[in-house]
């Protein structure tokens, strides 16, 4: 499952790397709303919540679906500015229909499809869908959605004021601390882009971001199959310190394609693609293969030994071992006329972590 960004015919300067104060604030707000996604930020999040004025804390809870399950597209700017105020000014220039539709997309799944290009401000079906989803999020969120649909201008002003209060409460101090890391990352990315081309720059972003084999698209490993085009507007990559482990992508029709990626840690681990995780889960879904794994977990075995241990035919065992090998869970080593199969314990042990990482990208 991937997001494909068409860059066919895009000039060299159509791929941009830039820092965004608003996108980083959004990453912080997500970490505050979903601390379980960011255990490394647990202490920071607890300190922020403890220091927030009660009214601001209540505001963040009522508007949390702007950044909790997914981020509203207008919070990840396609054309980042040097300051938060400038980026909020750009948000103010978005018309009400685009703003409200983006604000009410409250999941990283497919509810953009449910709107199908219809505005909840003018279409009764889209409005009902938006309110149903908001209601499932809680009473505060439902009330927020109702106010947004009834008086977009007032709610938009309230959201901007809330974000400005966040700047004073915690963002400005945090931004000062991360700006150097973001600038260092941007120097690396832009240098790679200039000297070695887009493929090298993308490889340094994440193992989940690659250049298509024909060089005409960027492929992002995500939990849904989507496609968008950057031919007219280009594509922007925004580094984030507080966004780890998420790989956020703006791809809805009419929006500038953007990918917000986590700044690399000093010793980054190799990302396992979602396709590989899926393949491994499918391989483990068969009861016979689980039995074979129980034996292989105790040491290397031949096909004949496994067949005898579980009263199976050698061809049947061979078929199951082939599935496990394709999934990367087994290795084979020939010793004379025998082939012994061993379990890749490290990959099997990491499967839960890999699944969570792929799901959170």
C-alpha positions as a Markdown table, in Angstrom:
| # | Residue | x | y | z |
|---|---|---|---|---|
| 1 | Unk | 0.0 | 0.0 | 0.0 |
| 2 | Unk | 1.5 | 3.3 | -1.1 |
| 3 | Unk | 1.0 | 6.9 | -1.9 |
| 4 | Unk | 2.3 | 7.8 | -5.3 |
| 5 | Unk | 3.2 | 11.4 | -6.1 |
| 6 | Unk | 3.5 | 12.0 | -9.8 |
| 7 | Unk | 6.5 | 14.2 | -10.6 |
| 8 | Unk | 6.8 | 13.5 | -14.3 |
| 9 | Unk | 8.2 | 16.6 | -16.1 |
| 10 | Unk | 8.7 | 18.5 | -12.8 |
| 11 | Unk | 11.7 | 20.8 | -12.9 |
| 12 | Unk | 14.6 | 20.3 | -10.5 |
| 13 | Unk | 13.4 | 23.1 | -8.2 |
| 14 | Unk | 9.9 | 21.5 | -8.0 |
| 15 | Unk | 11.1 | 19.3 | -5.1 |
| 16 | Unk | 11.6 | 21.5 | -2.0 |
| 17 | Unk | 12.9 | 20.9 | 1.5 |
| 18 | Unk | 11.9 | 23.5 | 4.0 |
| 19 | Unk | 11.1 | 23.9 | 7.7 |
| 20 | Unk | 7.6 | 24.9 | 8.8 |
| 21 | Unk | 6.7 | 26.4 | 12.3 |
| 22 | Unk | 3.0 | 25.6 | 11.8 |
| 23 | Unk | 3.7 | 21.9 | 10.8 |
| 24 | Unk | 6.0 | 21.5 | 13.8 |
| 25 | Unk | 3.4 | 23.0 | 16.1 |
| 26 | Unk | 0.9 | 20.6 | 14.6 |
| 27 | Unk | 3.3 | 17.7 | 15.4 |
| 28 | Unk | 3.5 | 18.9 | 19.0 |
| 29 | Unk | -0.3 | 19.1 | 19.3 |
| 30 | Unk | -0.6 | 15.6 | 18.0 |
| 31 | Unk | 2.0 | 14.3 | 20.5 |
| 32 | Unk | 0.0 | 16.0 | 23.3 |
| 33 | Unk | -3.3 | 14.4 | 22.0 |
| 34 | Unk | -1.7 | 10.9 | 21.4 |
| 35 | Unk | 1.2 | 10.5 | 23.9 |
| 36 | Unk | 1.1 | 6.8 | 23.4 |
| 37 | Unk | 2.5 | 7.3 | 19.9 |
| 38 | Unk | 5.5 | 9.2 | 21.3 |
| 39 | Unk | 6.9 | 7.6 | 24.4 |
| 40 | Unk | 10.1 | 9.6 | 24.0 |
| 41 | Unk | 8.0 | 12.8 | 24.5 |
| 42 | Unk | 6.0 | 11.6 | 27.6 |
| 43 | Unk | 7.9 | 13.8 | 30.0 |
| 44 | Unk | 7.6 | 16.8 | 27.8 |
| 45 | Unk | 3.9 | 16.2 | 27.2 |
| 46 | Unk | 3.2 | 15.8 | 30.9 |
| 47 | Unk | 5.0 | 19.1 | 31.6 |
| 48 | Unk | 3.1 | 21.0 | 28.9 |
| 49 | Unk | -0.3 | 19.8 | 30.1 |
| 50 | Unk | 0.6 | 20.6 | 33.7 |
| 51 | Unk | 1.5 | 24.2 | 32.7 |
| 52 | Unk | -1.4 | 25.0 | 30.4 |
| 53 | Unk | -4.0 | 27.5 | 31.5 |
| 54 | Unk | -7.3 | 25.5 | 32.0 |
| 55 | Unk | -9.1 | 27.4 | 29.2 |
| 56 | Unk | -6.3 | 26.6 | 26.6 |
| 57 | Unk | -6.3 | 23.0 | 27.7 |
| 58 | Unk | -10.1 | 22.8 | 27.1 |
| 59 | Unk | -9.7 | 24.5 | 23.7 |
| 60 | Unk | -7.1 | 21.9 | 22.7 |
| 61 | Unk | -9.4 | 19.1 | 23.6 |
| 62 | Unk | -12.4 | 20.5 | 21.7 |
| 63 | Unk | -10.4 | 20.9 | 18.5 |
| 64 | Unk | -8.2 | 17.9 | 18.8 |
| 65 | Unk | -9.5 | 16.1 | 15.7 |
| 66 | Unk | -7.7 | 18.8 | 13.7 |
| 67 | Unk | -4.4 | 17.0 | 14.6 |
| 68 | Unk | -5.1 | 13.8 | 16.6 |
| 69 | Unk | -6.0 | 10.9 | 14.2 |
| 70 | Unk | -4.8 | 12.9 | 11.1 |
| 71 | Unk | -3.7 | 16.4 | 10.5 |
| 72 | Unk | -5.9 | 18.9 | 8.7 |
| 73 | Unk | -4.2 | 19.7 | 5.4 |
| 74 | Unk | -4.0 | 23.4 | 6.1 |
| 75 | Unk | -1.8 | 22.7 | 9.1 |
| 76 | Unk | 0.9 | 21.2 | 6.9 |
| 77 | Unk | 1.8 | 24.1 | 4.6 |
| 78 | Unk | 2.8 | 23.5 | 1.0 |
| 79 | Unk | 4.8 | 26.7 | 1.0 |
| 80 | Unk | 6.4 | 27.1 | 4.5 |
| 81 | Unk | 7.1 | 30.6 | 5.8 |
| 82 | Unk | 9.8 | 31.7 | 8.3 |
| 83 | Unk | 7.3 | 32.5 | 11.0 |
| 84 | Unk | 4.2 | 31.0 | 12.5 |
| 85 | Unk | 2.3 | 34.3 | 12.1 |
| 86 | Unk | 3.0 | 34.3 | 8.3 |
| 87 | Unk | 1.8 | 30.7 | 7.9 |
| 88 | Unk | -1.4 | 31.5 | 9.9 |
| 89 | Unk | -2.0 | 34.4 | 7.6 |
| 90 | Unk | -1.8 | 32.0 | 4.6 |
| 91 | Unk | -4.4 | 29.7 | 6.4 |
| 92 | Unk | -6.6 | 32.8 | 6.8 |
| 93 | Unk | -6.6 | 33.2 | 3.0 |
| 94 | Unk | -8.1 | 29.7 | 2.4 |
| 95 | Unk | -11.9 | 29.9 | 1.6 |
| 96 | Unk | -14.4 | 28.5 | 4.0 |
| 97 | Unk | -15.4 | 25.5 | 2.0 |
| 98 | Unk | -11.8 | 24.2 | 1.7 |
| 99 | Unk | -11.0 | 25.0 | 5.3 |
| 100 | Unk | -14.1 | 23.3 | 6.7 |
| 101 | Unk | -13.8 | 20.2 | 4.5 |
| 102 | Unk | -10.1 | 19.8 | 5.6 |
| 103 | Unk | -11.0 | 20.4 | 9.2 |
| 104 | Unk | -13.6 | 17.7 | 9.3 |
| 105 | Unk | -11.4 | 15.0 | 7.8 |
| 106 | Unk | -10.8 | 13.3 | 11.1 |
| 107 | Unk | -9.1 | 10.1 | 10.2 |
| 108 | Unk | -6.1 | 8.9 | 8.2 |
| 109 | Unk | -8.3 | 6.4 | 6.4 |
| 110 | Unk | -10.8 | 7.1 | 3.6 |
| 111 | Unk | -13.4 | 9.6 | 4.8 |
| 112 | Unk | -12.1 | 12.1 | 2.2 |
| 113 | Unk | -13.7 | 9.7 | -0.2 |
| 114 | Unk | -17.0 | 9.9 | 1.7 |
| 115 | Unk | -17.1 | 13.7 | 1.0 |
| 116 | Unk | -16.4 | 13.0 | -2.7 |
| 117 | Unk | -15.6 | 16.6 | -3.4 |
| 118 | Unk | -18.8 | 17.8 | -1.7 |
| 119 | Unk | -18.6 | 20.5 | 0.9 |
| 120 | Unk | -20.2 | 19.9 | 4.3 |
| 121 | Unk | -21.1 | 23.6 | 4.3 |
| 122 | Unk | -23.4 | 23.2 | 1.2 |
| 123 | Unk | -24.2 | 19.5 | 0.8 |
| 124 | Unk | -26.6 | 17.9 | 3.3 |
| 125 | Unk | -25.1 | 14.4 | 2.9 |
| 126 | Unk | -21.6 | 15.5 | 3.5 |
| 127 | Unk | -22.7 | 17.6 | 6.5 |
| 128 | Unk | -24.5 | 14.6 | 8.0 |
| 129 | Unk | -21.4 | 12.4 | 7.5 |
| 130 | Unk | -19.2 | 15.0 | 9.1 |
| 131 | Unk | -21.4 | 15.3 | 12.1 |
| 132 | Unk | -21.7 | 11.6 | 12.5 |
| 133 | Unk | -17.9 | 11.2 | 12.5 |
| 134 | Unk | -17.5 | 14.1 | 14.9 |
| 135 | Unk | -20.1 | 12.7 | 17.3 |
| 136 | Unk | -18.1 | 9.5 | 17.5 |
| 137 | Unk | -15.2 | 11.5 | 18.7 |
| 138 | Unk | -17.0 | 12.9 | 21.7 |
| 139 | Unk | -19.4 | 15.6 | 22.9 |
| 140 | Unk | -16.7 | 18.4 | 22.8 |
| 141 | Unk | -15.7 | 17.5 | 19.2 |
| 142 | Unk | -19.3 | 17.2 | 18.1 |
| 143 | Unk | -20.1 | 20.7 | 19.5 |
| 144 | Unk | -17.0 | 22.1 | 17.8 |
| 145 | Unk | -18.0 | 20.6 | 14.4 |
| 146 | Unk | -21.5 | 22.0 | 14.8 |
| 147 | Unk | -20.1 | 25.5 | 15.5 |
| 148 | Unk | -17.7 | 25.2 | 12.6 |
| 149 | Unk | -20.6 | 24.4 | 10.2 |
| 150 | Unk | -22.8 | 27.1 | 11.7 |
| 151 | Unk | -20.2 | 29.9 | 11.8 |
| 152 | Unk | -17.0 | 29.1 | 10.1 |
| 153 | Unk | -15.5 | 32.6 | 10.5 |
| 154 | Unk | -15.9 | 32.6 | 14.3 |
| 155 | Unk | -14.4 | 29.1 | 14.7 |
| 156 | Unk | -11.5 | 29.9 | 12.4 |
| 157 | Unk | -10.7 | 32.9 | 14.4 |
| 158 | Unk | -10.9 | 30.9 | 17.6 |
| 159 | Unk | -8.6 | 28.2 | 16.1 |
| 160 | Unk | -6.0 | 30.8 | 15.1 |
| 161 | Unk | -6.2 | 32.4 | 18.6 |
| 162 | Unk | -5.7 | 28.9 | 20.1 |
| 163 | Unk | -2.6 | 28.3 | 18.1 |
| 164 | Unk | -1.2 | 31.7 | 19.0 |
| 165 | Unk | -1.8 | 30.9 | 22.6 |
| 166 | Unk | 0.1 | 27.6 | 22.2 |
| 167 | Unk | 3.0 | 29.6 | 20.8 |
| 168 | Unk | 3.2 | 31.7 | 23.9 |
| 169 | Unk | 2.5 | 28.7 | 26.3 |
| 170 | Unk | 5.1 | 26.2 | 24.9 |
| 171 | Unk | 5.8 | 26.3 | 21.2 |
| 172 | Unk | 8.1 | 29.4 | 21.0 |
| 173 | Unk | 10.4 | 27.9 | 23.6 |
| 174 | Unk | 10.4 | 24.5 | 21.9 |
| 175 | Unk | 10.9 | 25.9 | 18.4 |
| 176 | Unk | 14.0 | 27.7 | 19.5 |
| 177 | Unk | 15.4 | 24.3 | 20.6 |
| 178 | Unk | 14.5 | 22.3 | 17.5 |
| 179 | Unk | 15.3 | 25.0 | 14.9 |
| 180 | Unk | 19.0 | 24.1 | 14.8 |
| 181 | Unk | 18.3 | 20.4 | 14.2 |
| 182 | Unk | 15.9 | 21.2 | 11.4 |
| 183 | Unk | 18.3 | 23.6 | 9.8 |
| 184 | Unk | 21.1 | 20.9 | 10.0 |
| 185 | Unk | 18.8 | 18.3 | 8.4 |
| 186 | Unk | 17.7 | 20.8 | 5.6 |
| 187 | Unk | 21.4 | 21.5 | 4.8 |
| 188 | Unk | 22.0 | 17.8 | 4.3 |
| 189 | Unk | 18.9 | 17.2 | 2.2 |
| 190 | Unk | 19.4 | 20.2 | 0.0 |
| 191 | Unk | 23.0 | 19.4 | -0.5 |
| 192 | Unk | 22.1 | 15.8 | -1.6 |
| 193 | Unk | 19.4 | 17.1 | -3.8 |
| 194 | Unk | 21.8 | 19.5 | -5.5 |
| 195 | Unk | 24.8 | 17.2 | -5.8 |
| 196 | Unk | 23.3 | 13.7 | -6.2 |
| 197 | Unk | 19.7 | 14.3 | -7.3 |
| 198 | Unk | 16.3 | 13.5 | -6.0 |
| 199 | Unk | 16.9 | 9.8 | -5.5 |
| 200 | Unk | 19.6 | 10.4 | -2.9 |
| 201 | Unk | 17.7 | 13.1 | -1.2 |
| 202 | Unk | 14.6 | 10.8 | -0.8 |
| 203 | Unk | 16.7 | 7.9 | 0.4 |
| 204 | Unk | 18.0 | 10.2 | 3.3 |
| 205 | Unk | 14.4 | 11.2 | 4.2 |
| 206 | Unk | 13.2 | 7.7 | 5.1 |
| 207 | Unk | 13.4 | 4.1 | 4.0 |
| 208 | Unk | 9.6 | 4.5 | 3.4 |
| 209 | Unk | 10.1 | 7.1 | 0.7 |
| 210 | Unk | 11.6 | 6.1 | -2.7 |
| 211 | Unk | 11.9 | 7.3 | -6.2 |
| 212 | Unk | 9.9 | 5.2 | -8.7 |
| 213 | Unk | 11.9 | 3.1 | -11.1 |
| 214 | Unk | 11.2 | 5.4 | -14.0 |
| 215 | Unk | 12.0 | 8.5 | -11.9 |
| 216 | Unk | 8.6 | 10.0 | -12.6 |
| 217 | Unk | 6.9 | 9.4 | -9.2 |
| 218 | Unk | 7.7 | 9.5 | -5.5 |
| 219 | Unk | 6.5 | 6.4 | -3.7 |
| 220 | Unk | 5.6 | 6.7 | 0.0 |
| 221 | Unk | 4.9 | 3.6 | 2.1 |
| 222 | Unk | 1.6 | 4.4 | 3.8 |
| 223 | Unk | -1.4 | 2.4 | 5.0 |
| 224 | Unk | -3.7 | 3.3 | 2.1 |
| 225 | Unk | -3.3 | 3.3 | -1.7 |
| 226 | Unk | -3.6 | 6.8 | -3.0 |
| 227 | Unk | -2.2 | 8.9 | -5.8 |
| 228 | Unk | -1.7 | 12.6 | -6.4 |
| 229 | Unk | 0.2 | 14.9 | -8.8 |
| 230 | Unk | 2.9 | 17.4 | -8.2 |
| 231 | Unk | 3.4 | 18.4 | -11.8 |
| 232 | Unk | 1.8 | 21.8 | -11.5 |
| 233 | Unk | 2.8 | 22.8 | -7.9 |
| 234 | Unk | 5.8 | 20.7 | -7.0 |
| 235 | Unk | 6.2 | 18.8 | -3.8 |
| 236 | Unk | 7.4 | 20.0 | -0.4 |
| 237 | Unk | 9.3 | 17.9 | 2.3 |
| 238 | Unk | 9.2 | 19.3 | 5.8 |
| 239 | Unk | 11.4 | 17.9 | 8.6 |
| 240 | Unk | 10.0 | 17.4 | 12.1 |
| 241 | Unk | 11.6 | 16.6 | 15.4 |
| 242 | Unk | 8.3 | 16.2 | 17.3 |
| 243 | Unk | 6.6 | 14.2 | 14.6 |
| 244 | Unk | 8.6 | 10.9 | 15.0 |
| 245 | Unk | 7.6 | 8.2 | 14.1 |
| 246 | Unk | 4.9 | 9.5 | 11.7 |
| 247 | Unk | 5.3 | 10.2 | 8.1 |
| 248 | Unk | 2.5 | 12.7 | 7.3 |
| 249 | Unk | 1.4 | 13.2 | 3.7 |
| 250 | Unk | -0.9 | 15.8 | 2.2 |
| 251 | Unk | -2.4 | 14.4 | -0.9 |
| 252 | Unk | -6.0 | 15.4 | -1.2 |
| 253 | Unk | -7.1 | 16.9 | -4.6 |
| 254 | Unk | -6.6 | 20.7 | -4.7 |
| 255 | Unk | -3.8 | 20.7 | -2.1 |
| 256 | Unk | -0.1 | 21.1 | -2.6 |
| 257 | Unk | 1.5 | 17.7 | -2.0 |
| 258 | Unk | 3.5 | 17.7 | 1.2 |
| 259 | Unk | 5.5 | 15.1 | 3.1 |
| 260 | Unk | 6.4 | 15.8 | 6.7 |
| 261 | Unk | 9.1 | 13.4 | 7.8 |
| 262 | Unk | 10.9 | 12.7 | 11.1 |
| 263 | Unk | 14.5 | 14.1 | 11.4 |
| 264 | Unk | 16.9 | 11.1 | 11.5 |
| 265 | Unk | 18.0 | 10.0 | 14.9 |
| 266 | Unk | 21.8 | 9.6 | 15.5 |
| 267 | Unk | 21.6 | 5.8 | 14.8 |
| 268 | Unk | 18.4 | 5.3 | 12.7 |
| 269 | Unk | 17.1 | 1.8 | 12.2 |
| 270 | Unk | 16.1 | 0.5 | 8.8 |
| 271 | Unk | 12.4 | 0.8 | 8.2 |
| 272 | Unk | 10.6 | -2.3 | 7.2 |
| 273 | Unk | 8.0 | -1.7 | 4.4 |
| 274 | Unk | 4.4 | -2.3 | 5.2 |
| 275 | Unk | 4.3 | -4.8 | 2.3 |
| 276 | Unk | 6.9 | -6.9 | 4.1 |
| 277 | Unk | 5.0 | -6.7 | 7.4 |
| 278 | Unk | 1.8 | -7.8 | 5.7 |
| 279 | Unk | 3.7 | -10.7 | 4.0 |
| 280 | Unk | 5.0 | -11.9 | 7.3 |
| 281 | Unk | 1.6 | -11.6 | 9.0 |
| 282 | Unk | 0.1 | -13.6 | 6.2 |
| 283 | Unk | 2.8 | -16.2 | 6.5 |
| 284 | Unk | 2.1 | -16.6 | 10.2 |
| 285 | Unk | -1.7 | -16.9 | 9.7 |
| 286 | Unk | -1.6 | -20.6 | 8.9 |
| 287 | Unk | -1.7 | -23.1 | 11.8 |
| 288 | Unk | 0.7 | -25.5 | 10.1 |
| 289 | Unk | 3.3 | -22.8 | 9.6 |
| 290 | Unk | 3.0 | -21.8 | 13.3 |
| 291 | Unk | 3.7 | -25.5 | 14.3 |
| 292 | Unk | 6.8 | -25.5 | 12.1 |
| 293 | Unk | 8.0 | -22.3 | 13.7 |
| 294 | Unk | 7.6 | -23.9 | 17.1 |
| 295 | Unk | 10.1 | -26.5 | 16.1 |
| 296 | Unk | 12.4 | -24.2 | 14.2 |
| 297 | Unk | 12.5 | -21.8 | 17.2 |
| 298 | Unk | 14.5 | -24.6 | 19.0 |
| 299 | Unk | 17.1 | -24.9 | 16.3 |
| 300 | Unk | 17.8 | -25.7 | 12.6 |
| 301 | Unk | 15.8 | -28.6 | 11.1 |
| 302 | Unk | 15.6 | -30.3 | 7.7 |
| 303 | Unk | 12.4 | -30.7 | 5.7 |
| 304 | Unk | 12.4 | -34.4 | 6.6 |
| 305 | Unk | 12.8 | -33.7 | 10.3 |
| 306 | Unk | 9.9 | -31.3 | 10.3 |
| 307 | Unk | 7.7 | -33.7 | 8.3 |
| 308 | Unk | 8.4 | -36.5 | 10.8 |
| 309 | Unk | 7.9 | -34.2 | 13.9 |
| 310 | Unk | 4.5 | -33.1 | 12.7 |
| 311 | Unk | 3.4 | -36.1 | 10.7 |
| 312 | Unk | 3.2 | -34.2 | 7.4 |
| 313 | Unk | 4.4 | -35.1 | 3.9 |
| 314 | Unk | 7.8 | -33.6 | 2.9 |
| 315 | Unk | 6.2 | -31.7 | -0.1 |
| 316 | Unk | 3.6 | -30.1 | 2.2 |
| 317 | Unk | 6.4 | -29.0 | 4.6 |
| 318 | Unk | 8.4 | -27.6 | 1.6 |
| 319 | Unk | 5.4 | -25.5 | 0.5 |
| 320 | Unk | 5.0 | -24.0 | 3.9 |
| 321 | Unk | 8.7 | -23.4 | 4.3 |
| 322 | Unk | 8.7 | -21.6 | 0.9 |
| 323 | Unk | 6.1 | -19.2 | 2.2 |
| 324 | Unk | 8.0 | -18.5 | 5.4 |
| 325 | Unk | 11.2 | -17.9 | 3.4 |
| 326 | Unk | 9.5 | -15.5 | 1.0 |
| 327 | Unk | 8.4 | -13.5 | 4.1 |
| 328 | Unk | 12.0 | -13.4 | 5.2 |
| 329 | Unk | 11.4 | -15.4 | 8.4 |
| 330 | Unk | 13.6 | -18.3 | 7.5 |
| 331 | Unk | 17.1 | -18.9 | 6.2 |
| 332 | Unk | 18.4 | -22.1 | 4.5 |
| 333 | Unk | 21.9 | -23.5 | 4.8 |
| 334 | Unk | 23.1 | -26.5 | 3.0 |
| 335 | Unk | 25.3 | -29.1 | 4.9 |
| 336 | Unk | 26.3 | -31.9 | 2.5 |
| 337 | Unk | 23.2 | -33.3 | 1.0 |
| 338 | Unk | 20.9 | -31.8 | 3.6 |
| 339 | Unk | 19.4 | -28.3 | 3.8 |
| 340 | Unk | 18.7 | -27.0 | 7.3 |
| 341 | Unk | 16.2 | -24.2 | 7.9 |
| 342 | Unk | 16.7 | -21.7 | 10.7 |
| 343 | Unk | 14.3 | -19.1 | 12.1 |
| 344 | Unk | 15.3 | -15.5 | 11.8 |
| 345 | Unk | 14.6 | -14.8 | 15.4 |
| 346 | Unk | 15.5 | -11.1 | 15.2 |
| 347 | Unk | 13.0 | -10.4 | 12.4 |
| 348 | Unk | 10.3 | -12.4 | 14.1 |
| 349 | Unk | 10.9 | -10.6 | 17.4 |
| 350 | Unk | 10.7 | -7.2 | 15.8 |
| 351 | Unk | 7.5 | -8.0 | 13.9 |
| 352 | Unk | 5.3 | -6.3 | 16.5 |
| 353 | Unk | 7.5 | -3.2 | 16.5 |
| 354 | Unk | 7.6 | -3.2 | 12.7 |
| 355 | Unk | 3.8 | -3.5 | 12.5 |
| 356 | Unk | 3.3 | -0.5 | 14.9 |
| 357 | Unk | 5.9 | 1.6 | 13.1 |
| 358 | Unk | 4.3 | 0.9 | 9.7 |
| 359 | Unk | 0.8 | 1.7 | 11.1 |
| 360 | Unk | 2.0 | 5.0 | 12.6 |
| 361 | Unk | 3.7 | 6.2 | 9.4 |
